[in-house]
Amino acid sequence: MLHIVLLILKIIGVTLAILLGVLLLMICLALFVPVRYRIQADGKLGEDEPLRVRIKVTWLFHILNALMTYSKAVRVRIRIFFFTLFDSSRPKKEKKEKIEKKPKAKKEKQKVQAEQAEPQAVTEELPPGPSAEKKEPEEAAGNNTIGNDSVIKDTVFEDKDKTDASIGDNVECGEESGLLKKLRAFYFKVIAFFRKLIDFFQKFLEIIRNIEYTIAAMCDKIKKIIENIGYYTELLQGEVFKEAFGISKKQLFRIIRNVRPRKCDVHLTVGTGDPASTGQILAIYGMLYPFIGNNVIVQADFENMILEGSLDIRGRVTAFTLLIAAFRLYRDKNIRQLLNLLKREDS
């Protein structure tokens, strides 16, 4: 029984060791195997396709490769071994239209709607006319209204007589009430005028206060800007910034050395149709020759107007050097202190 348990543990340990070995191998390949790139371009001014570009990126003996080409359209292709994962030039498969059968219930509803849409002759009977019995009570009601109208007229005349008698007594009171109304109206107008004056002066004072507040806020902002300028100038002149800048410059040059092309060949044929301007281009090329060397070759055509050239750039990028540079920048005390000072935090 014990040897079976040991055998199982041995198998589990071997499988775990194999998995760890594969994982370490993949990590080492990702870190130390460089990603290679190649950029090719050629073209001539005046052709149907004046520029053709081809960019290829490969990793681990072309096991993983990506290709991008451009002439009249952009094409992208990604492969692993011999299997194409993505190709933009492939025509998309047209989706087949699915024919859905309509259920029986829908067919029945359509039949019912079609039957209802057909014109049908409908005979409608007219309602019978009003009967004589309904007219009699209406005539009786009309006779009663006549008597009621006479009674209403008598009461109206009596009320008019009473009001005419009371009008004479209230004439004098009406004159006094008219004067009171005029005085009240004048009083209210005066009060409204003084209220408007008070509101105007209050708004005017608020505007003056707001102007004072805005001027004070602007002065505070200007003071803060001046303080910030002084603070950052002192920070840039300090030793912390100098140390951090020196380390960052070293790591940046290391990254550039890793990423820069290993091979660069550029061939250009230039002609403007004017010998003087073509000679000026060659003079500029001669000034730049100490920096570009034999990587760029320019040929001049003093008779024709032409612009033709080709480009071939090759290089590689290793992930390990990029990670080392990033780790050194992250672990440096001066850089962290500088970041805290830029944020105005206590370092």
Secondary structure as UniProt FT lines:
FT   HELIX           2..32
FT   STRAND          35..44
FT   TURN            45..46
FT   STRAND          52..59
FT   TURN            60..63
FT   STRAND          64..70
FT   STRAND          74..80
FT   TURN            81..82
FT   STRAND          83..87
FT   TURN            88..89
FT   HELIX           104..117
FT   HELIX           132..169
FT   HELIX           171..236
FT   HELIX           239..259
FT   STRAND          263..272
FT   HELIX           275..292
FT   HELIX           293..295
FT   STRAND          296..300
FT   STRAND          305..317
FT   HELIX           319..331
FT   HELIX           333..342
FT   TURN            343..344
//
